[in-house]
């Protein structure tokens, strides 16, 4: 049984697929499918919802996950808290460690992630110190509790802007596929996921750079601040993509399962 916990990172935001719940796929779905191919019989639940803070993950996802008695758990949490400037970082990481302790206590293989230093805008550079502190504590906690660590911070492939979606905060489809390969490598699960063999990106003219900046501010930054002022998030109306354990089909994967559900079929 594989249970994935977290926020948009684990929900799959940026890897669009309207055939799947919440319209996304993501690295965790890909890992679940490869697990099922390598060893038939794996079940999978993904409780992650975009925009969730650590406290929400503890309140809403921990108990359901424990009841499933997982053999494998992945956790990424705290990224949204880092963006909240009032967050007490030592307090946040103390709560994070308590969450990890409870998950590790199940005896499941536990996978943790550091965060990436996303070069979104110079306006966010002051957050780098908080990111560094977060990553240092995640590494220490992973070592203390014997968790598998995917050191996202050190994955140089993500310096290519094509690994990121248009909002510059979430991975693109290529980014999710690459990360799935990294997780599978850490777990020793065979796969054929290969990094994109891209030519170097063309240099942008100043006019093109300015045009992209204006589009990004209009499409992503202003709506984000608007939501913050209204006290709402993109995850408020969403439910987990796979809230109950599903048996992952070896052939057709989760897309086949989603199609069967939409046709009125019974999930295995």
Secondary structure, DSSP 8 states (H G I E B T S, - for coil): -EEEEESHHHHTTTSB-TTSGGGB--HHHHHHHHHHHHSTT-EEEE---TT--HHHHHHHTHHHHHHTT-SEEEEE--HHHHHSTT--HHHHHHHHHHHHHHHHTTT-EEEEE--------GGGGGGHHHHHHHHHHHHHHHHHHT-EEE-GGG-GGGGSGGGB-TTSSSB-HHHHHHHHHHHHHHHT-----------------HHHHHHHHHHHIIIIIHHHHHHHHHT--TTTT---TEEEEEE--TTTHHHHHHHHHHTT----
